[in-house]
Amino acid sequence: MADERLLGVFSDTAAAAKAVKALRERGERRVAAYMPAPDPALLEALGREPSPVRGFTLIGGLLGFASGIALTVWTSLELPLITGGKPVVSVPPFLIIAFELTILLGVLATVAGFLIHAGLPRLKTAPAYDPRFSEDRCGVLVTTSAADAAGLRELLAAAGAEEVRTEARGAPAVP
């Protein structure tokens, strides 16, 4: 049996979160939401895990710090200067370089992690995307069997959807 994709358009994120909770309680797992800005209640209703981008930041920062220390120690030992009895490898000035590389590689890793996990760049818009979702509306997309579609259409309307429509069948399904 073919799957159907229903898209409910909401003017209020609280109503969209209510709809997502009702869908999840009903056993629907292929639910996605579109919103102009992240809303904690809606994200919680979707059951999303915290972003893994912070792991990229940590790894980038640690690599930056290690690279900064390695770079400064290696260059000091490679080109020995007469330091008048002072140590060639001196920690306080090296920490400045290590700090700067910590920030640099941490930021670059954060940007890379964001791009990877956001699936960017997107060359095509999502099939159910509506330009209103970037302005002031929220969308809840559910992929379900054709037999359940009528009940879910009523559920979305009862939750406060301004509009409920069926999306094209040839579009990829919600993960």
N, C-alpha and C positions, 0 to 999 in steps of 0.2 A: 504494500500500500504506500502511496506517495506521501511525503511529508508536506505540510502546509506551514507557511510562515506568516504569523499575524503580527502586525505592528500597531501598538496603541500609542497615541500622541497625548501627552499630559501637559497641562499648564502649571502643575504644582509638583515639586519633587516628592513631597510627602505622599501624594496620591500615587505616584509612580512607585515609590518604595512599598506602599501598601499592596499594590498590584503584584510586585515581584514577590513579596512574602506569601501572598495567596497562591501564586503559581508554584513557588517552591514547596509550600505545604501540600499542594495537590500532587506533587511528585514530578513536576516538570524540571528538567535539569538543563535544557538547552535554552537558556534565557540570557539575553543581552540587554544592555541599556545604553542609550545615548543621552548625554546631558551637556549643557553649555559650560558647566564648571563642576568639579568634583563635589559630590554631596555625601557626607559621611553616612547618613541614614540609608541612602540608596546603595552605596557601596557595601554597607553591612548586610543589607537585604540580599544582595547578589552573592554574598559569601566570599568575597575576594580576599585573598591573602595580602599581607603587606608587600610592598614593592621590593623586588630583589635588587633594585638599583643600588641600595645602600651597601650591599656586598661588593659591588664594583668599586664604590668609593673607598671602602676600607682597603681593598687589595691594591688599588692605585696609590693610595696614600702610603701604605707600607712599602710598596715597590719604590716610590719616590724617595722616601727617607733612606732606604737601603742604597739606592742609586746615588743619592747625594753624599752619603758617607763614603761609599766606594770610590766615587769620582774624586773627591777631595783628597782622600788618603792616597789613592793611586797617583794622582798628579804630583803630590808633595814628595812621594818616594821616587818617582820617575825622574824628577828634576831637582836633585838635592841642592839646596841653597845653604850658604853659610848663615846660620841663624844666631851666632854669638852665644852658644851654650843653651839656647832655648830648644825645646823639642820640635822636631820637624813636623810631627803629627800632633797638632794642637786642637783640642776638641772645641773650645768656644767659637772660633771663627768658622769652623767646619759646620757647626749647627745651623748657621745662617743659610748656607747653600743647601743643606739637607732639608731645612724647613721650606725653602722656596720650591725645591723639587717635590716635596710632599704635597704641597698645594697644587702645583702644576699637574702632576700625574694623577692626583685625586680628582681634579676637575675634568681632565681629559677622559678618565675612566668613567666618571659619572655621566658625561655626555654620551660616551659610547654605549654604556649600559642602558641609558634612556632610549637611544635610537634603536637598539636591538630589541628591547622588551616592548616598545611601542610599535614595532613593525614598520618603522619609518625608513626611507621615504615610501609613502604609499602612492603608487602611480595611478590607482583607480580609487574612487570613493566606494565606501561600503554599499552594497546593493540596497539596503533599507534606509540609507541616510537621507535625511530631509534637511534642507538649509535652516529650517526653524530650530533645529537642535543645537545650532551654534548661536542662537539669539536668546530665546526665552522659553523654549519648550523642551520637554524630555520625551524620550521614546523608549518603549519597552518592546523588544522583539522576542517572540517565542516561536520555536520550531517544534511542531507537534504532528501527530498523525491526523489524517483528514477526518477520522471519526471523532476526535476530541476537539476539533477546531470550533465547532458551534458553541460548545460549552465554554471554551476559553475566550471566545469573542464576547460572550455575555459577562464573563468574569472581569475582563478588561474594562468593559463599559460600566459595570457596577462599581469598579474601583475609582472611576472618575475620568476615564479617557474621553477626550473631546472627539476623537476619531479613531476608529479601528478599521484597518484595511488589510487585505491579503497581499503579500508581496509576491514577486515573480518566482515561479518554480525553478527556473534554470539557475538561479543564484546559489552560491555556495551556502551550506547550512551553518548555523551557529555552532561553534565548538562546544 
